[in-house]
Amino acid sequence: MDRYEEIRKSIINFRDERDWKQFHNPKDIAISLNIEAGELLECFQWKSNHDIEEILKSSKRESIEDEIADVANYLILLCNELDVNLFDVVERKIEKNKVKYPVDKFKGSSKKYNE
């Protein structure tokens, strides 16, 4: 069993032991994913790059890592509920982005593909 599958099963087991599947429909998981992403953003709100570098060297780093884990957990739960292979869709999206953003036109540019 690969590492992703071990983690997915661990998340599902955690949820099922608490009888939370009843609350885990795709809509509510997506909402929770966004809430956790917002909490991750709060870790960086009003901080300069220097402030962030200092936080990452301190004990506060763990709170950022916890929020990243919460985002990942909900993303994995959403993929599970939708029967989506996370790695397959990420690879497919990378290929689409290569077409949208060819290196010769977008290297070093922050422009969107339609600009």
Secondary structure as GFF3:
##gff-version 3
##sequence-region A 1 115
A	DSSP	alpha_helix	3	17	.	.	.	ID=ss1
A	DSSP	three_ten_helix	21	23	.	.	.	ID=ss2
A	DSSP	alpha_helix	26	42	.	.	.	ID=ss3
A	DSSP	alpha_helix	49	56	.	.	.	ID=ss4
A	DSSP	alpha_helix	61	82	.	.	.	ID=ss5
A	DSSP	alpha_helix	86	100	.	.	.	ID=ss6
A	DSSP	alpha_helix	103	106	.	.	.	ID=ss7
###
